[in-house]
Amino acid sequence: MKQTVKWAAQKVGLYEFAHQLWLKRPDWQSLCLNFGYRICKAPDGLPIPDAHLIDAVILSKEIAWFLHSGRMTADSIRYALLRNGYAVENFEAILDFGCGCGRVLRHWGELPNGHRLYGTDMNPELIAWDQKHLNKIAKFAVNRLEPPLDYPDESFDFVYAVSVFTHLTEGLEFAWIDELRRVLKPGGLLMITVHGESRLYQLSPAEQEAFRLGSLVIKNSETPGSNSCGAYHPEAYVRNNLARNLAVIDFIPRGVRDADQDIYLLQKHLLSLN
C-alpha cells in the first residue's frame, strides 16, 4: 500500500512536496500545541518569544515547556538560596548571565519594587527581544564570547548562570568565573549549573574514565558558547579548580531538575583575594 501511494505521488510530481511535509510534521504539531498560548497568552501576562527564539534557548519550540522549565529553574534557584539562609527578595541587584529570551528572568517580575534586575547574553537577537518585551522588569545587554562585561566592579549581590558553563571551554570558564567574581559585591553569591555525574551516559568510555579521575571533559571544543559544545564537571574539579577563588557554599547534584544539571552556590570572599 505504501509503495503504491509513493509511486502515485511520484507519477504526478507530488512526492517531494509530500515528503517535505512529512519531515516537517513535528513543526506542525508544535504549531498546534502552541496555538492556545498565542491566543490566551502566558499565565504571567508577559509576551511569549517567537518559536525560533524559544528553540535557540531550549532546543524545542514548545511554549508550554519554555514557560514550565523556566518556572522550574527559578524554583530551583529559590530552593538553593533558601536552604542556605538566603532569599531572592533580599538582593538589591541581580544578574542573569546567559539570560536568553528571559526564560528564567521573567519569573522575577513578581519581585517587589526596588529590585534591580539585569540580563546579558551573547546572542544579540535574543537580547533585542528582551529589550523590546521585558524592558519593564530588567535592563539587558549583549556580551561577547570572552569577558569583560560592561558593569563596574562590585555591581551585584547575586549572579546566576544557568546552562552557561555547560557550553564553554576550560579557558573561557576560568575567564568568565573571574569576571563574574569581579562584578560581585564582597560576600555576594554566584550560582552556576553544570553537567555532572548524572550526564555520564553522554560520554564515551574514555571520557567517563577521565571524568571519574577528576578531569574536566569538553566535547566539540571548536564551537564554544554554542549548544553543540558540552562541558562535564566532576565535583572535585569545580571545588579545587574552577571555584578556586570563591567559597563553595553548597553543592546540589541534579539541582536544576528540568535540565538535570548540578548546582554550585559560590560566595565571593569579604576580603578581596589577589
C-alpha positions as CSV (number, residue, x, y, z in Angstrom):
1,M,0.0,0.0,0.0
2,K,2.8,2.4,1.0
3,Q,4.7,1.7,-2.2
4,T,1.5,2.3,-4.3
5,V,1.0,5.7,-2.7
6,K,4.6,6.6,-3.2
7,W,4.5,5.5,-6.8
8,A,1.4,7.5,-7.5
9,A,2.8,10.6,-5.8
10,Q,6.0,10.3,-7.9
11,K,4.0,9.9,-11.1
12,V,2.0,13.2,-10.6
13,G,5.1,15.1,-9.3
14,L,3.9,15.5,-5.7
15,Y,6.2,13.1,-3.9
16,E,8.9,15.6,-3.0
17,F,6.3,18.0,-1.7
18,A,4.5,15.4,0.4
19,H,7.9,14.1,1.7
20,Q,8.9,17.5,2.9
21,L,5.5,17.9,4.7
22,W,6.1,14.6,6.4
23,L,9.6,15.6,7.5
24,K,8.1,18.8,8.9
25,R,5.3,17.1,10.9
26,P,6.9,17.9,14.3
27,D,6.8,21.6,13.5
28,W,3.1,21.4,12.6
29,Q,2.5,19.6,15.9
30,S,4.3,22.3,17.8
31,L,2.2,25.0,16.0
32,C,-1.0,23.3,17.1
33,L,0.2,22.9,20.7
34,N,1.4,26.5,20.8
35,F,-1.8,27.9,19.3
36,G,-3.6,28.1,22.6
37,Y,-0.8,30.1,24.2
38,R,-0.6,32.5,21.4
39,I,-4.4,33.2,21.8
40,C,-4.7,33.1,25.6
41,K,-1.2,34.5,26.4
42,A,1.2,33.3,29.1
43,P,-0.1,32.9,32.7
44,D,2.3,35.7,33.9
45,G,0.8,38.1,31.3
46,L,4.2,38.7,29.7
47,P,4.9,38.3,26.0
48,I,5.9,34.9,24.6
49,P,9.0,34.8,22.3
50,D,8.8,33.7,18.7
51,A,9.2,30.0,18.1
52,H,12.7,30.2,16.7
53,L,13.9,32.2,19.7
54,I,12.5,29.6,22.1
55,D,14.2,26.9,20.0
56,A,17.5,28.7,20.3
57,V,17.3,28.5,24.1
58,I,15.7,25.1,24.9
59,L,16.1,23.3,21.6
60,S,12.3,22.9,21.4
61,K,9.6,25.2,20.1
62,E,7.1,24.2,22.8
63,I,5.8,27.2,24.6
64,A,4.4,25.1,27.5
65,W,7.9,23.6,28.1
66,F,9.6,27.0,27.8
67,L,7.3,28.5,30.4
68,H,7.3,25.5,32.7
69,S,11.0,24.8,32.6
70,G,11.7,28.5,33.3
71,R,9.5,28.3,36.4
72,M,11.2,25.1,37.5
73,T,14.6,26.6,37.2
74,A,13.5,29.8,39.1
75,D,12.2,27.5,41.8
76,S,15.5,25.6,41.8
77,I,17.3,28.9,42.3
78,R,15.0,29.8,45.2
79,Y,15.5,26.4,46.8
80,A,19.3,26.6,46.6
81,L,19.2,30.0,48.2
82,L,16.6,29.2,50.9
83,R,18.3,26.1,52.1
84,N,21.4,28.3,52.8
85,G,19.5,31.1,54.5
86,Y,19.1,33.5,51.6
87,A,16.1,34.7,49.6
88,V,15.9,36.3,46.1
89,E,13.8,39.1,47.7
90,N,16.8,40.2,49.8
91,F,19.1,41.0,46.9
92,E,19.1,44.6,45.6
93,A,20.8,43.8,42.2
94,I,20.6,40.5,40.4
95,L,22.3,39.5,37.1
96,D,21.1,36.7,34.9
97,F,24.3,35.8,32.9
98,G,23.2,34.0,29.7
99,C,19.6,35.1,30.1
100,G,18.5,34.1,26.6
101,C,15.0,35.4,25.9
102,G,14.1,35.7,29.6
103,R,13.1,32.1,30.2
104,V,14.1,32.4,33.9
105,L,14.3,36.1,34.4
106,R,10.7,36.7,33.6
107,H,9.8,34.8,36.8
108,W,11.4,37.5,38.9
109,G,9.0,40.1,37.6
110,E,6.9,39.4,40.6
111,L,9.5,40.7,43.0
112,P,8.6,43.8,45.0
113,N,9.7,47.2,43.6
114,G,13.2,48.4,44.3
115,H,15.0,45.3,43.0
116,R,17.3,45.9,40.0
117,L,17.3,43.1,37.5
118,Y,19.8,42.7,34.7
119,G,20.2,40.2,31.9
120,T,23.1,39.6,29.5
121,D,23.6,37.1,26.6
122,M,25.9,36.7,23.6
123,N,23.0,36.3,21.2
124,P,22.0,39.9,20.1
125,E,18.7,38.7,18.6
126,L,17.6,37.3,22.0
127,I,18.6,40.5,23.8
128,A,16.8,42.6,21.2
129,W,13.6,40.7,22.0
130,D,14.2,41.1,25.7
131,Q,14.8,44.9,25.4
132,K,11.6,45.3,23.5
133,H,9.3,43.0,25.5
134,L,10.8,42.6,29.0
135,N,12.2,46.1,29.5
136,K,9.8,46.9,32.3
137,I,11.3,44.2,34.6
138,A,15.0,44.3,33.7
139,K,17.8,46.0,31.8
140,F,19.6,44.0,29.1
141,A,22.9,44.0,27.3
142,V,24.9,41.9,24.8
143,N,28.1,40.3,26.0
144,R,30.9,38.8,23.8
145,L,32.2,35.2,24.0
146,E,35.0,36.5,26.1
147,P,35.0,39.0,29.0
148,P,34.6,41.7,30.1
149,L,31.1,42.7,31.0
150,D,30.1,46.3,30.8
151,Y,29.4,46.6,34.5
152,P,31.6,48.3,37.2
153,D,33.3,46.2,39.9
154,E,31.1,45.0,42.8
155,S,27.8,45.7,41.0
156,F,25.6,42.7,42.1
157,D,24.5,40.9,45.2
158,F,23.6,37.8,43.2
159,V,24.6,36.4,39.8
160,Y,23.4,33.2,38.3
161,A,24.5,31.4,35.2
162,V,22.2,28.6,34.2
163,S,23.5,26.2,31.5
164,V,26.3,28.6,30.6
165,F,29.4,26.8,32.0
166,T,28.0,23.7,30.3
167,H,29.0,25.1,26.9
168,L,32.4,26.7,27.5
169,T,36.0,25.5,27.1
170,E,38.3,25.5,30.1
171,G,40.0,28.8,29.3
172,L,36.7,30.6,28.8
173,E,35.3,29.1,32.1
174,F,38.2,30.5,34.1
175,A,38.0,33.8,32.4
176,W,34.2,34.1,33.0
177,I,34.2,32.9,36.6
178,D,36.8,35.5,37.4
179,E,34.8,38.2,35.6
180,L,31.6,37.2,37.4
181,R,33.6,37.4,40.7
182,R,34.7,40.9,39.7
183,V,31.2,42.2,39.3
184,L,30.0,40.6,42.6
185,K,30.0,42.6,45.8
186,P,32.1,41.3,48.7
187,G,30.0,38.5,50.2
188,G,27.9,38.3,47.1
189,L,26.6,35.0,45.7
190,L,27.2,33.3,42.4
191,M,25.2,30.3,41.3
192,I,26.4,28.2,38.4
193,T,24.9,25.0,36.9
194,V,27.0,22.2,35.2
195,H,26.7,18.8,33.7
196,G,27.8,16.4,36.4
197,E,27.8,12.7,37.1
198,S,24.2,12.3,36.0
199,R,25.3,13.1,32.4
200,L,28.0,10.4,32.3
201,Y,25.9,8.4,29.8
202,Q,26.6,11.1,27.2
203,L,30.4,10.5,27.4
204,S,32.5,7.8,25.7
205,P,34.2,5.1,28.0
206,A,37.5,7.0,27.8
207,E,35.8,10.3,28.6
208,Q,33.9,8.7,31.5
209,E,37.2,7.4,32.9
210,A,38.7,10.9,32.7
211,F,35.7,12.4,34.4
212,R,35.9,9.8,37.2
213,L,39.6,10.8,37.7
214,G,38.5,14.4,38.3
215,S,39.2,15.9,34.9
216,L,37.0,18.4,33.0
217,V,35.7,16.8,29.8
218,I,34.9,19.0,26.8
219,K,33.1,17.8,23.7
220,N,33.2,19.8,20.5
221,S,35.6,22.4,21.9
222,E,35.8,24.0,18.5
223,T,32.3,25.6,19.0
224,P,32.5,27.3,22.4
225,G,29.4,29.1,23.5
226,S,27.1,27.0,21.3
227,N,24.8,24.2,22.3
228,S,27.0,21.7,20.5
229,C,29.9,22.4,22.8
230,G,29.4,20.3,26.0
231,A,31.4,20.6,29.3
232,Y,31.2,18.0,32.0
233,H,32.4,18.9,35.5
234,P,33.4,16.4,38.3
235,E,32.7,17.8,41.7
236,A,36.4,17.8,42.7
237,Y,37.3,19.8,39.6
238,V,34.8,22.5,40.5
239,R,35.8,22.7,44.1
240,N,39.6,22.6,43.5
241,N,39.9,24.4,40.2
242,L,37.0,26.4,38.8
243,A,35.9,27.8,42.2
244,R,39.4,28.3,43.5
245,N,38.9,31.9,44.4
246,L,35.4,31.5,45.8
247,A,33.9,29.8,48.8
248,V,31.7,26.8,47.9
249,I,28.5,27.3,50.0
250,D,26.5,24.4,48.6
251,F,26.6,21.6,46.0
252,I,23.2,20.2,44.9
253,P,23.5,17.2,42.5
254,R,20.9,17.4,39.8
255,G,19.6,20.6,41.5
256,V,18.1,22.0,38.3
257,R,15.5,19.4,37.7
258,D,14.3,20.4,34.2
259,A,17.9,20.3,32.8
260,D,19.3,17.6,35.0
261,Q,22.3,19.8,36.0
262,D,24.2,20.2,39.2
263,I,24.0,23.4,41.2
264,Y,27.0,25.1,42.9
265,L,26.3,28.1,45.1
266,L,29.5,30.1,45.5
267,Q,30.4,33.2,47.5
268,K,32.9,36.0,47.0
269,H,35.1,36.4,50.0
270,L,34.5,39.6,52.0
271,L,38.2,40.4,51.7
272,S,39.4,40.7,48.1
273,L,41.9,38.0,47.0
274,N,44.8,38.8,44.7
